[in-house]
Amino acid sequence: MTDFRVAMGIGERIQAMRKLRGFRSARDLAEAVPGGSITESIIQNIEAGRKADLTLSQFLNLAMALRVAPTYLLVAMGRPHDTLDLPNLSPDFDGMTALQFDAWLSGSVNAAYQFVLADEQTERLHLKALRELDQLKKERLRVQSMAKLALELPQDDSGSAHPWDSADEYLLEADRRITQIEYYLSSAGWDFA
C-alpha cells in the first residue's frame, strides 16, 4: 500500500488515504461524504489524475470523510522539502516546498514560509493569539475542574502542600494572559462580545 504522506499528486494521496481508512472503493468513499457533493465518478477521476479541480466544499468534505488534515491531501508532507505538485497554481507558488506550504496554509508564525507583506505577519500573529487564547481558556477550565475535585478529596493532615495549592495562582495568571490577548485582538478589530 502506498504511503499517503509521500504519494505523488493529490489523486494518489486521496486513493492511498481511502484505502488506509478502509474504504474499499470510490463508491464507498462517495457514500461517506455527506450531502452527495462528491460522486463515485468524481473520486475515480481524481484518483486517476483525470480531474485536478474540486470545489473547496468538495475537497473539505472529502478530507473530513477521510478524517485527515487537508494539508496531507494537498501536499506530500512525508517529503517536506520537495516542491509542490499541485496543478494550476499561480507563479507565486513556484519553488514553494511542502513545509513552506503547510506554514503558509496554517498561518504559522516563525515557520518555513517567509512573509512578503507586513500585513501577512500581522494576520499570522492574530491567528497565533487566537490559538493561544483558545488553549488558555480550555486549560483554565481544566484546572478549575481539577481544583474543585481536589477540594472534595480528604485533606492530608501531614501539613505538606497539596498539589492544587498553586491552582489559584495559575488561574490568576491565566486570567491575566486571557485579558491581555483579548485586549490585543480587540484593539485590532476582533470582536469578543
Contacts in CASP RR format, 6 or more apart in sequence:
PFRMAT RR
TARGET T0000
AUTHOR 0000-0000-0000
METHOD contacts of the structure
MODEL  1
MTDFRVAMGIGERIQAMRKLRGFRSARDLAEAVPGGSITESIIQNIEAGR
KADLTLSQFLNLAMALRVAPTYLLVAMGRPHDTLDLPNLSPDFDGMTALQ
FDAWLSGSVNAAYQFVLADEQTERLHLKALRELDQLKKERLRVQSMAKLA
LELPQDDSGSAHPWDSADEYLLEADRRITQIEYYLSSAGWDFA
1 16 0 8 1.000
1 19 0 8 1.000
1 20 0 8 1.000
2 12 0 8 1.000
2 15 0 8 1.000
2 16 0 8 1.000
3 16 0 8 1.000
3 78 0 8 1.000
4 13 0 8 1.000
4 16 0 8 1.000
4 17 0 8 1.000
4 20 0 8 1.000
4 68 0 8 1.000
4 72 0 8 1.000
4 73 0 8 1.000
5 72 0 8 1.000
5 76 0 8 1.000
5 77 0 8 1.000
5 78 0 8 1.000
5 79 0 8 1.000
6 76 0 8 1.000
6 78 0 8 1.000
6 79 0 8 1.000
7 13 0 8 1.000
7 15 0 8 1.000
7 16 0 8 1.000
7 76 0 8 1.000
8 76 0 8 1.000
8 85 0 8 1.000
9 49 0 8 1.000
9 76 0 8 1.000
9 85 0 8 1.000
9 86 0 8 1.000
10 46 0 8 1.000
10 52 0 8 1.000
10 73 0 8 1.000
10 74 0 8 1.000
10 85 0 8 1.000
10 86 0 8 1.000
11 46 0 8 1.000
11 47 0 8 1.000
11 48 0 8 1.000
11 49 0 8 1.000
12 47 0 8 1.000
13 72 0 8 1.000
13 73 0 8 1.000
13 76 0 8 1.000
14 43 0 8 1.000
14 46 0 8 1.000
14 47 0 8 1.000
14 62 0 8 1.000
14 66 0 8 1.000
14 73 0 8 1.000
15 47 0 8 1.000
17 66 0 8 1.000
17 68 0 8 1.000
17 72 0 8 1.000
17 73 0 8 1.000
18 26 0 8 1.000
18 28 0 8 1.000
18 29 0 8 1.000
18 43 0 8 1.000
18 47 0 8 1.000
18 66 0 8 1.000
21 66 0 8 1.000
21 67 0 8 1.000
21 68 0 8 1.000
22 28 0 8 1.000
23 29 0 8 1.000
23 32 0 8 1.000
23 66 0 8 1.000
25 40 0 8 1.000
26 40 0 8 1.000
26 41 0 8 1.000
26 43 0 8 1.000
26 44 0 8 1.000
26 47 0 8 1.000
27 40 0 8 1.000
29 38 0 8 1.000
29 43 0 8 1.000
29 62 0 8 1.000
29 65 0 8 1.000
29 66 0 8 1.000
30 36 0 8 1.000
30 38 0 8 1.000
30 39 0 8 1.000
30 40 0 8 1.000
30 42 0 8 1.000
30 43 0 8 1.000
32 65 0 8 1.000
33 61 0 8 1.000
33 62 0 8 1.000
33 65 0 8 1.000
34 61 0 8 1.000
34 65 0 8 1.000
35 61 0 8 1.000
37 55 0 8 1.000
37 57 0 8 1.000
37 58 0 8 1.000
37 61 0 8 1.000
38 54 0 8 1.000
38 58 0 8 1.000
38 61 0 8 1.000
38 62 0 8 1.000
42 51 0 8 1.000
42 54 0 8 1.000
42 58 0 8 1.000
43 62 0 8 1.000
45 51 0 8 1.000
46 52 0 8 1.000
46 54 0 8 1.000
52 87 0 8 1.000
52 88 0 8 1.000
53 88 0 8 1.000
54 62 0 8 1.000
59 70 0 8 1.000
59 73 0 8 1.000
60 70 0 8 1.000
62 73 0 8 1.000
63 69 0 8 1.000
63 70 0 8 1.000
63 73 0 8 1.000
66 73 0 8 1.000
71 77 0 8 1.000
71 101 0 8 1.000
71 102 0 8 1.000
71 105 0 8 1.000
71 106 0 8 1.000
74 86 0 8 1.000
74 101 0 8 1.000
74 105 0 8 1.000
75 84 0 8 1.000
75 85 0 8 1.000
75 86 0 8 1.000
75 98 0 8 1.000
75 101 0 8 1.000
75 102 0 8 1.000
76 82 0 8 1.000
76 85 0 8 1.000
76 98 0 8 1.000
77 98 0 8 1.000
77 99 0 8 1.000
77 102 0 8 1.000
78 98 0 8 1.000
79 98 0 8 1.000
80 97 0 8 1.000
80 98 0 8 1.000
80 99 0 8 1.000
80 102 0 8 1.000
81 97 0 8 1.000
81 98 0 8 1.000
81 99 0 8 1.000
82 97 0 8 1.000
82 98 0 8 1.000
83 94 0 8 1.000
83 95 0 8 1.000
83 96 0 8 1.000
83 97 0 8 1.000
83 98 0 8 1.000
84 93 0 8 1.000
84 95 0 8 1.000
84 96 0 8 1.000
84 97 0 8 1.000
84 98 0 8 1.000
84 101 0 8 1.000
86 93 0 8 1.000
93 101 0 8 1.000
96 104 0 8 1.000
96 113 0 8 1.000
97 112 0 8 1.000
99 111 0 8 1.000
99 112 0 8 1.000
100 112 0 8 1.000
100 113 0 8 1.000
100 114 0 8 1.000
101 113 0 8 1.000
102 108 0 8 1.000
102 111 0 8 1.000
102 112 0 8 1.000
103 111 0 8 1.000
103 112 0 8 1.000
103 113 0 8 1.000
104 113 0 8 1.000
107 113 0 8 1.000
107 123 0 8 1.000
107 124 0 8 1.000
107 127 0 8 1.000
107 128 0 8 1.000
108 124 0 8 1.000
108 128 0 8 1.000
109 121 0 8 1.000
109 124 0 8 1.000
109 125 0 8 1.000
109 127 0 8 1.000
109 128 0 8 1.000
115 121 0 8 1.000
115 124 0 8 1.000
122 188 0 8 1.000
126 185 0 8 1.000
126 188 0 8 1.000
126 190 0 8 1.000
129 181 0 8 1.000
129 184 0 8 1.000
129 185 0 8 1.000
130 185 0 8 1.000
130 190 0 8 1.000
132 177 0 8 1.000
132 181 0 8 1.000
133 178 0 8 1.000
133 181 0 8 1.000
133 182 0 8 1.000
133 185 0 8 1.000
136 174 0 8 1.000
136 177 0 8 1.000
136 178 0 8 1.000
136 181 0 8 1.000
137 178 0 8 1.000
139 174 0 8 1.000
140 171 0 8 1.000
140 174 0 8 1.000
140 175 0 8 1.000
140 178 0 8 1.000
143 167 0 8 1.000
143 170 0 8 1.000
143 171 0 8 1.000
143 174 0 8 1.000
144 167 0 8 1.000
144 171 0 8 1.000
146 164 0 8 1.000
146 167 0 8 1.000
147 164 0 8 1.000
147 167 0 8 1.000
147 168 0 8 1.000
147 171 0 8 1.000
150 162 0 8 1.000
150 163 0 8 1.000
150 164 0 8 1.000
150 167 0 8 1.000
151 164 0 8 1.000
155 162 0 8 1.000
156 162 0 8 1.000
182 192 0 8 1.000
185 192 0 8 1.000
186 192 0 8 1.000
END
